């Protein structure tokens, strides 16, 4: 059965490193991988949104700008799948997610 692990990433680097370990019949091994993403546009967008400040209340308030590389890391480290539609409906998971973003990724906050 295949499993994957993620190594550490340096803050704001946009790089995750990890490995796949697999076992299928007689085939056993591992494969190292690296994922990179330019976080700069996401950081700039979040900064612009913070600078704009509070706008007219439309019933929806954007919380943060989340690059995929961070979504993967949150899934691996905290078990929260941001790409699962059920996650947004789960109030407890979303509260946990907000806490994670505020403490580990405050530079992604939109307000």
Order of alpha helices (4+ residues) and beta strands (2+ residues): beta-beta-beta-alpha-alpha-alpha-alpha
